[in-house]
């Protein structure tokens, strides 16, 4: 069930990060868009975590080291360009991953077949914003490039093996690189030539090792449930 | 006394008549989310429901409404189960459902969501004035299943039930 936890935690953590934009997004339409994407991800997380155990126990009672999400999805929202770069990298990965899983016969096939259609909208949203910011003003271009560069070192982990996840990782990686490269080029951005894994953190999210910001995010996400156990709405 | 299958058909009709909590002009039958109704014992019925979107919160309200209406019709035990496969598509919305959406001011999804690039090139007509001159404002609107568009002719913004 390592794989269900890994994919479920990816969806849960990114959903929470996107939810942090509520009340802070640059325009109302974008606030609504990010909240809608977060809701899709939360739905995926509920289904995936329910394959492992009680969804609320898993989401609200686990310690940081028990989370198996990619370090990419826990990265802070940063400026809008950082959020969009994170969305571009992750939604492209998820679209390709779910595409593969949907055609297989694993426990994830039904969810993947459903979610892949939703994620296509997430990827399109990230792509359109990448084009608009990259090929926009001098400042938006610089910020978008900075965000793509800063998050690049978290992308390699997406293609590391996960126990119980039966996918063609090489095909996934090459299709991801081709798609992301195409978008960045059209956005007049440069594909980072730096390593796609950090020196100390390589592949660590899937092993339960997380970056500093994740602890603070979890504290906020879990505090209500932990302070008022069993409370209902 | 009604036979099992006639009873199931009656219960299905009742469950299918429940209005969608977000789009009350549509029934669950018209939305195409009701997958099956089976008697699993005397006074015990199982209903299969599929969500439109994986995270759609309306599924909980739909479940409660189905349970209530079937309880009222003598079912002691109603269990509503969620099925994901095959995934729901906007092609599952009936012709009557599409007509009601447009009447409600929401541009209905274009047909053929399952098949390739065709829908993307078709025009979304303004549900208010019927103009084909409309533009996309945002891919996500009041709910995940809708996009926000604007009519260039009458200038009214409107929701478009986007293809899935």
Interface residues (C-beta under 8 A of the other chain):
Chain A: X29 X30 X32 X33 X36 X37 X39 X40 X41 X42 X43 X44 X46 X47 X109 X110 X111 X113 X114 X115 X117 X118 X121 X124 X125 X128
Chain B: X51 X53 X54 X55 X56 X57 X84 X85 X86 X87 X88 X89 X137 X138 X139 X140 X141 X142 X143 X144 X148 X162 X164
